[in-house]
Amino acid sequence: MQELTLTWGAWHGDAPLRLTVPEDWSVNVLTGRAPSALSGAEVREAFAHPIGSPPLRILAAGKPSAAIVIDDLSRPTPTAELIPLILDELLRGGLSREAITVVIGSGTHRPATQEEIVKKVGPACSGAIRVVPHDAARGMVWHGRSPRGTPVTVNPVIAGSALTIGVGAICPHPIAGFSGGSKTIVPGVCGIETAQALHDYQPGARLPGESLTNAFRQEVDAVAALVGLQYVVNVVLTPARRIAAVFAGSPGAAYAEGVAFARRAYTVAPPTDADIVIANAYPFDTSFKVMWRGCWPLELARPGSSKVLLGAAPDGLGSHAEAGSGPDSWSGAARWFRAPQPRAIAAALRMLRAKARRRAIDYLILCPGIDEATLRRAHPRTALFHAWEPLREQLLLRHRIPAVRVAVYPYAPLQMPQRAD
């Protein structure tokens, strides 16, 4: 047997996952041009040269308050390494610690727990500064509508802040093209109504890493500008979720440079002849719902191949709040978004097709964090395994030919296909 060593369980040990496969299998591990980590000094140096913006301390001068929006534990951003640098800039600009709030922008996920806050903010800062977990279902402030008509409700801390800073990682995203930039704010600290109107009515990219000119991304940018995003600190990550590059500055210019770097770092050329395609969902494998960020290699796999998804999912299924009770909560969003009839019909058809595709998925899934009944409700054709050996035996039964060709994506959510524009 030959052994492959991957990583899984982001934020929960980041443990080695060892897979043994037959010696005569031809295994192609696609790593692309994975970036290396910066030192602490290099992070500080990159942070000190904002792109398209004055230094953060200049923006903070004379402001009565500031909000730092970070993502939650479902995202791999090592925000605890960045917050002290941001705080230093804000304090140098004249703000007091009491005037600064960190908001855990969980979007429509459940609010962050205290244990998760400590991991994302850091033990020192979590006890020395105000930290607010976002709750999309409670206390949101009405902020009007975007030019496209999206209803904008936002966290009250953001609504009352004089300076808003977004912190996140630039990763390939299956709808927005890339995460980071405005997406830290929208839907990060917006209400359920905003999130659902965006997902239901604004068509996005076809694959992770595609063009940022899609309607979804453009609307995210428009809503973030309406909310008042003024500065971003975006990072590109290594496969071990360490900081490989920092892009701080204006939400437009800094983000654009970060996306260009991420494209170079994360692009791989998917093989077209693989008999087995294995996609590891690390570092987006905290829950089953976010594991799907790693599915794109399986969607591109040739017909007849075996498609394997790996993810620890220590938090189980994961959660997303919903505003309505219609199919995929479309009818609930319709109460808030006054879409023209053609757009509303197109949105409903998109969701029905997406639901049919999900039910037709025939992946083999290695995921110890969920149970069979949970999986079957959403994906009746999938096969669930809690250990590698029985899954490997299933693959051996399916593929009795010599020299089985295997393509392995060791950190699929941080990778994107070369064909993306």
PyMOL commands that set and color helices and strands:
alter all, ss='L'
color gray80, all
select helices_A, chain A and resi 40-47+56-60+79-81+83-92+97-99+114-121+123-126+156-159+181-184+192-201+215-227+253-266+288-294+296-299+327-334+341-360+372-378+388-398+412-414
alter helices_A, ss='H'
color red, helices_A
select strands_A, chain A and resi 2-8+15-21+26-29+66-71+100-105+130-133+141-145+151-154+164-169+172-173+177-178+229-237+243-249+267-268+276-280+306-310+364-366+383-385+405-409+416-417
alter strands_A, ss='S'
color yellow, strands_A
deselect
rebuild
show_as cartoon
